[in-house]
Amino acid sequence: MKFDIVIIGSGLGGLLCANILGREGYSVCLIEKNSRLGGSLQSFRRKGCVFNTGLNYIESFDSGQILNQYFRYFGISENVSFRRLDEDGFDIISFPDGKYPLAIGHNNYIEQLRKFFPGEKQSLERYLKDIQGICASISLYNLSDKPFSIMGCESLGVGAAAYLKSVIKNPRLCNVVAGNNLMYSGDASKTPLMIHALISNSFVESAWRIVDGSNRMISILANNITAAGGTIIKKTRAVKLTTGNNRVKTVILENGEEIEAEFFISNTHPDQLLSMTDYFKPSGAFAQRMSSLTDTIGMFTLYIVFKKDSFPCLNYNFYHYNQDNVWIAGEYDVSKWPQGYLFMPTATSRSGDYAESASVITYMSYDEVSEWKSTITGRRGDRYLDFKRNKGEILLNDLERHFPGIRSCVDTFYTSTPLTWRDYTGTRSGSAFGLMKDFNKPMESIVLPRTKIPNLFLTGQNINFHGILGVTISAVLTAGEITDINKLIRKIKNS
């Protein structure tokens, strides 16, 4: 078979690239090793309740805001249900001695926090002005046709934690403002200000939950691909890229089938790409740099099924920290587990006053499950099941302290570990957010869409940005390497 473009991996980045390029008239083939598309965008059901694999809330989705505009272009906005989170506290940041709201709207954000920190108005105004300015400088955040280079962003070389301390003198407020950094695996010694600014500002603009799971998004994007004449191949792994004359010629599948294309896009971890081709020599600069990069930490997730009409349907997310420091990804201590976690009731079209299900997400090191690293999902044995259940019980006990009576509302629960993420999303060591961006070495830790092979490109959460908005921007950048990005931007703006 021969196509204009072959895309390896059907995570959000791969799905979006296939959508864009298919609409631009290219013949596209999308290859996925699993039976289901979507990577960490997948949702699933247990006992009739829906759960999302990754986070189940999105940012900047009010009318006219950036993700809403992108989703209109992809046909998602009008075909998927979303629920806006509480205006005066879409996230609650909790410590053993206090709880604080992060509110929607820049003025409202300040006013709600001033109730707890009355002398910090100027600090908060300075902070919001700075992160808005960083977002304004990123052209695809604003659908500007101004050329964008992430390497030119000064905030990429500034530490987020250090910046906050320089602007906000109250240590507790510093922690509150960064309290939802679990969304980007916040590490005080590494996380750039740019990453914090993009995510924090986006959610202050507006925060929404996906209703009935994110699988509907996957279905829409997959249907768009086939409607444009594209081909989707599932349950087949791409094992080798053949090269010649400084170009990728074909991709060979595990069943022996060989597919030819003019362009290739990898939506896999760069390590997996390296394993598929001998073009990048192990001693070469690209291979050496990829192997030296650090992955973000993995996650343990507790999936709760509630008894009918037993637990209220909270319209906010609850972040709790069992210590007075929210930058725990870089200071992970298994002896203090869980140091912090995110509790998210699931939004469904059936849920009214009561929640049907919820997810609790916390950090977990791959080392804790490494004894089972050679196993596959569903075949890891009783010791692994006991390990997961014990961890789930610990999380439930902690939740009970903040939501008294929640244990009596639980019908049953399920769990996943970094091994689950590794098997279903293809991330190295079960990393939740791909490669760690490091302000100490910004040029080395950023991976760009272009490779040394002129017809091979990269996309996904390892490229530039992660999260739903971040991966969307990265996909547009990748597709713009093949098609006219200025025309594409105009089409997105006019959709």
C-alpha positions in Angstrom: 0.0 0.0 0.0 1.1 3.6 -0.6 -0.1 6.8 1.0 0.9 10.4 1.2 1.3 10.3 4.9 1.7 7.5 7.5 1.1 8.3 11.2 2.3 5.9 13.8 0.3 6.1 17.0 -3.3 7.2 17.6 -3.0 9.3 20.7 -4.5 12.7 20.4 -1.6 14.1 18.5 -1.8 11.4 15.9 -5.5 11.7 15.5 -5.4 15.5 15.1 -2.5 15.4 12.5 -4.5 12.8 10.6 -7.6 15.0 10.7 -5.7 18.1 9.6 -3.8 16.5 6.7 -6.8 14.5 5.5 -8.8 17.7 5.3 -5.9 19.2 3.3 -6.3 16.5 0.7 -3.5 14.1 1.7 -4.1 10.4 1.7 -3.5 9.4 5.3 -2.9 6.0 7.0 -3.0 5.9 10.8 -1.5 2.9 12.6 -2.3 1.8 16.1 -0.8 -1.2 18.0 -3.8 -1.5 20.3 -7.4 -2.5 19.6 -8.6 1.0 20.7 -7.6 4.4 19.5 -6.9 7.4 21.6 -4.0 6.7 23.9 -4.5 8.5 27.2 -7.7 10.1 25.7 -9.5 6.8 26.1 -12.4 6.3 28.5 -13.8 2.9 29.7 -16.7 1.5 31.6 -16.9 -0.5 34.8 -20.2 -1.6 36.3 -21.9 0.7 33.8 -19.9 3.8 35.0 -17.6 5.8 32.7 -14.0 6.6 33.6 -11.3 8.6 31.7 -7.8 7.2 31.4 -6.3 10.7 31.9 -7.6 14.0 33.3 -11.3 14.6 32.5 -11.3 18.4 32.4 -10.3 20.9 29.8 -9.3 24.6 29.6 -10.1 27.8 27.6 -13.3 26.4 26.3 -15.7 29.4 26.7 -17.0 30.8 23.4 -14.3 32.5 21.5 -11.5 31.0 23.6 -8.7 29.1 22.0 -9.6 25.4 22.7 -13.2 26.1 21.7 -11.9 27.5 18.4 -9.7 24.5 17.7 -12.5 22.1 18.7 -14.9 23.8 16.3 -12.5 23.2 13.5 -12.3 19.5 14.4 -16.1 19.2 14.8 -15.8 18.4 18.5 -17.4 21.5 20.1 -20.9 20.8 18.7 -20.8 17.0 19.0 -19.5 16.4 22.5 -21.1 17.5 25.8 -19.0 19.6 28.3 -19.9 20.9 31.7 -18.5 24.2 33.0 -16.9 23.9 36.5 -17.8 26.2 39.4 -17.0 29.8 38.6 -15.8 30.6 42.1 -13.6 27.5 42.5 -13.1 25.0 39.7 -10.1 23.7 41.7 -9.9 23.5 45.4 -6.4 23.3 46.8 -6.3 21.6 50.2 -3.8 21.3 53.0 -4.2 19.8 56.4 -4.9 23.2 57.8 -6.8 25.0 55.1 -8.6 24.9 51.7 -8.4 27.6 48.9 -10.3 28.1 45.6 -8.9 28.7 42.2 -11.6 30.7 40.3 -12.5 31.2 36.7 -11.9 34.7 35.3 -8.8 36.8 36.1 -10.6 39.3 38.3 -12.6 36.6 40.0 -9.4 34.6 40.6 -7.9 37.5 42.5 -11.1 38.3 44.4 -11.6 34.7 45.7 -8.0 34.4 46.8 -8.0 37.8 48.5 -10.6 36.5 51.0 -7.7 34.3 52.3 -4.8 36.5 51.4 -6.1 40.1 51.7 -2.7 41.8 51.3 -1.7 40.0 48.1 -3.8 41.8 45.4 -0.8 43.4 43.7 1.2 40.2 43.7 -1.7 38.3 42.1 -2.2 41.1 39.6 1.5 40.9 38.6 1.3 37.1 38.4 -1.7 37.0 36.2 -0.3 39.8 33.9 2.9 37.8 33.5 1.3 34.5 32.6 -1.1 36.2 30.2 1.8 37.9 28.5 3.6 34.5 28.1 0.5 33.0 26.5 0.1 36.0 24.2 3.7 35.5 23.0 2.8 32.0 21.7 1.2 32.5 18.3 -0.8 29.3 18.1 -2.3 30.0 21.5 -3.8 33.0 19.8 -4.1 31.7 16.3 -1.7 34.3 15.0 0.1 33.7 11.8 3.2 35.2 13.4 6.1 32.6 13.1 6.5 30.6 16.3 9.7 29.2 17.8 9.5 27.7 21.2 13.3 28.2 21.5 12.7 32.0 21.5 10.5 31.9 24.6 12.5 33.4 27.5 10.1 31.8 30.1 11.3 28.4 29.0 14.6 29.1 30.8 13.0 30.4 34.0 12.0 28.1 36.9 8.2 28.3 37.7 8.7 27.7 41.4 11.5 30.3 41.7 9.5 32.8 39.7 6.4 32.4 42.0 8.6 33.0 45.1 10.0 36.2 43.5 6.5 37.6 42.8 4.4 36.2 45.7 5.9 36.6 49.2 3.4 34.5 51.1 4.6 30.9 51.0 1.1 29.4 51.3 -0.2 31.5 48.4 2.8 30.4 46.3 1.7 26.8 46.9 -2.0 27.6 46.3 -1.2 29.2 42.9 0.8 26.2 41.9 -1.5 23.8 43.6 -2.8 22.1 40.4 0.7 21.3 39.1 -0.1 17.6 39.1 -1.5 18.4 35.7 2.0 18.9 34.4 4.1 16.8 36.9 5.4 20.0 38.6 9.0 19.8 39.7 10.5 22.8 41.5 14.0 22.0 40.2 12.9 21.6 36.6 9.5 22.9 35.5 9.8 26.0 33.3 7.6 29.0 33.9 6.3 28.7 30.4 4.7 25.3 31.1 3.1 26.6 34.3 1.9 29.7 32.6 0.2 28.0 29.6 -1.7 25.6 31.8 -2.5 27.9 34.7 -3.7 30.8 32.5 -5.8 28.4 30.3 -7.8 27.1 33.2 -8.3 30.5 34.8 -9.9 31.5 31.5 -12.3 28.7 31.9 -12.5 25.1 33.1 -14.8 22.4 31.8 -15.5 18.7 32.3 -16.0 16.3 29.5 -19.4 14.7 29.9 -19.8 10.9 29.4 -16.1 10.3 28.8 -13.7 11.3 26.2 -14.3 8.3 23.8 -16.9 10.4 21.9 -14.0 12.7 20.9 -12.0 9.8 19.6 -15.0 8.6 17.6 -15.5 12.0 16.0 -11.8 12.3 15.1 -11.7 8.7 13.7 -14.8 9.3 11.6 -13.4 12.5 10.2 -10.3 10.6 9.1 -12.2 7.9 7.2 -14.7 10.4 5.8 -11.7 12.2 4.2 -10.6 8.9 2.6 -8.1 8.0 5.3 -7.2 4.5 6.5 -7.0 3.4 10.1 -5.1 0.2 11.0 -5.6 -1.2 14.5 -4.1 -4.1 16.5 -0.9 -4.0 14.4 2.4 -2.7 15.6 4.8 -0.7 13.4 8.1 -2.4 14.0 10.6 -0.9 11.4 11.1 2.2 9.3 13.2 1.5 6.2 15.4 4.4 5.0 17.4 5.3 1.9 18.8 8.5 0.4 18.2 10.3 3.6 14.5 9.6 3.7 12.1 7.2 5.3 10.8 4.9 2.5 8.4 2.5 4.2 7.1 1.3 7.5 7.0 -2.4 8.1 4.2 -3.8 10.4 4.5 -6.8 12.7 2.5 -8.9 10.3 5.1 -8.3 7.6 3.0 -5.8 5.6 5.0 -2.9 4.2 3.5 0.6 3.7 5.1 3.3 1.5 4.5 7.0 2.0 5.9 10.4 1.1 5.8 11.6 4.8 5.9 9.9 8.1 4.8 11.2 11.5 5.6 9.4 14.8 3.2 9.9 17.7 5.2 7.6 19.9 7.8 8.2 22.6 11.1 9.1 20.9 12.7 6.0 22.4 10.3 3.8 20.4 11.0 5.7 17.2 14.7 5.1 17.7 14.0 1.4 18.1 12.3 1.3 14.7 15.2 2.6 12.6 18.9 2.3 12.5 19.2 5.7 10.8 20.0 7.3 14.1 23.2 5.7 15.4 23.3 5.0 19.1 26.4 7.1 19.3 24.8 10.0 17.3 23.7 13.3 18.8 19.9 12.7 18.4 20.0 9.2 20.0 22.2 10.4 22.8 20.0 13.4 23.5 16.8 11.3 23.5 18.3 8.7 25.9 19.4 11.4 28.3 16.0 13.0 28.6 14.0 12.4 31.7 10.4 11.2 31.7 7.8 12.8 34.0 6.7 10.6 36.9 4.0 7.9 36.5 0.5 7.9 38.1 -1.5 5.6 40.3 -5.3 6.0 39.7 -8.2 4.8 41.9 -11.5 4.5 40.0 -14.5 4.6 42.3 -18.0 3.3 41.6 -20.4 4.9 44.0 -23.6 3.4 45.3 -26.7 4.9 43.7 -27.5 8.4 45.0 -25.0 8.3 47.8 -22.2 10.9 47.1 -22.8 14.4 45.8 -21.8 15.4 42.3 -19.1 18.0 43.1 -18.6 20.5 40.3 -15.0 21.1 41.1 -11.7 19.2 41.4 -10.1 18.6 44.8 -6.3 18.7 45.1 -5.1 17.7 48.6 -1.5 17.8 49.9 -0.4 16.1 53.1 2.5 18.5 53.3 3.1 22.2 53.0 4.7 21.9 49.5 2.9 21.2 46.3 6.0 20.6 44.1 6.2 16.9 45.0 7.0 15.3 41.7 10.6 16.1 42.2 10.6 15.2 45.9 8.6 11.9 45.7 8.9 9.9 48.8 7.2 6.5 48.8 7.4 6.3 52.6 5.0 9.3 52.7 2.6 8.1 50.0 0.3 9.7 49.1 2.0 13.1 49.5 -0.8 14.6 47.4 -3.6 13.6 45.0 -6.4 14.9 42.7 -10.0 13.8 43.3 -12.4 14.2 40.3 -16.0 13.1 40.3 -17.0 12.1 36.7 -19.5 14.2 34.8 -22.2 12.1 33.0 -25.5 13.0 31.3 -27.2 10.8 33.9 -25.7 12.4 37.0 -27.7 15.1 38.6 -27.3 15.8 42.3 -25.2 12.6 42.8 -22.0 11.3 41.2 -21.9 7.9 39.6 -18.1 7.6 39.7 -14.9 9.4 40.5 -11.1 9.1 39.9 -8.3 9.8 42.3 -4.9 10.3 40.8 -1.6 10.5 42.6 2.1 10.1 41.7 3.8 6.7 41.7 7.3 5.8 40.8 7.9 3.1 38.2 10.4 1.5 40.6 7.5 0.5 42.8 6.0 -1.8 40.1 9.3 -2.7 38.4 9.1 -6.3 39.6 6.1 -6.8 37.3 7.6 -4.9 34.3 7.9 -8.0 32.2 4.2 -8.8 32.5 1.2 -7.6 30.6 -2.1 -6.2 31.8 -4.4 -8.8 33.3 -1.5 -11.3 33.8 0.5 -9.9 36.7 -0.5 -12.2 39.5 -2.0 -12.0 42.9 0.9 -10.1 44.5 0.3 -7.2 42.0 -3.4 -7.3 42.7 -2.8 -7.1 46.5 -0.3 -4.3 46.0 -2.9 -2.3 44.0 -5.8 -3.0 46.4 -3.7 -1.9 49.4 -2.8 1.4 47.7 -6.4 1.9 46.8 -7.4 1.4 50.5 -4.8 3.9 51.6 -6.2 6.6 49.2 -9.8 5.9 50.4 -8.7 6.3 54.0 -7.2 9.7 53.1 -10.3 10.8 51.2 -12.4 9.8 54.2 -10.7 12.5 56.3 -11.8 15.2 53.9 -15.1 13.8 52.8 -16.5 12.0 55.9 -18.6 9.0 55.0 -17.3 8.6 51.4 -16.1 5.0 52.2 -19.7 4.0 52.9 -20.7 5.4 49.5 -18.2 3.2 47.6 -19.8 0.2 45.8 -16.4 -1.0 44.4 -13.2 0.4 43.1 -10.6 -0.4 40.4 -7.0 0.7 40.1 -4.2 1.3 37.6 -0.4 1.9 37.9 2.3 3.2 35.7 2.5 -0.3 34.1 -1.1 0.2 32.9 -0.2 3.5 31.3 2.9 1.9 29.8 0.8 -0.9 28.2 -2.1 1.2 27.0 -0.5 4.5 26.0 3.0 3.4 25.0 4.8 5.8 27.4 8.2 4.8 28.6 8.1 3.7 32.3 4.4 4.6 32.4 5.1 8.4 32.3 1.9 10.4 32.6 3.0 13.5 30.6 5.9 12.3 28.5 9.3 14.0 28.6 10.1 16.4 31.4 10.8 20.0 30.3 13.8 21.4 32.2 14.4 25.1 32.6 18.1 24.4 33.5 18.7 23.0 30.0 15.8 24.3 27.9 17.4 23.6 24.5 18.2 20.0 25.3 14.8 19.1 26.9 12.6 20.5 24.1 11.9 18.1 21.2 10.8 19.8 17.9 8.5 18.3 15.2 11.4 18.2 12.7 14.0 15.4 12.7 17.2 15.1 10.8 15.3 13.0 8.2 13.5 15.5 6.0 10.2 13.5 5.7 10.0 12.2 9.3 8.2 14.3 11.9 7.2 14.0 15.5 4.0 14.9 17.4 2.2 14.2 20.7 2.8 15.1 24.3 6.6 14.8 24.1 6.7 17.6 21.5 6.7 21.2 22.8 3.6 21.0 25.0 1.3 18.4 26.7 -2.3 18.3 27.8 -5.3 18.5 25.5 -4.6 22.1 24.5 -0.9 21.6 24.4 -1.0 18.5 22.2 -3.5 20.3 19.9 -1.1 23.2 19.4 1.8 20.7 18.9 -0.3 18.8 16.2 -0.9 22.0 14.3 2.8 22.7 14.4 3.6 19.2 13.1 1.0 19.3 10.3 2.3 22.8 9.4 5.6 21.2 8.5 3.8 19.5 5.7 1.0 21.8 4.7 0.8 25.6 4.6 0.5 26.5 8.3 -0.8 30.1 7.6 -3.6 28.8 5.5 -4.4 26.2 8.1 -4.5 28.9 10.9 -6.9 31.0 8.8 -9.2 27.9 8.3 -9.2 27.2 12.1 -10.0 30.9 12.8 -12.9 30.9 10.3 -14.4 27.6 11.4 
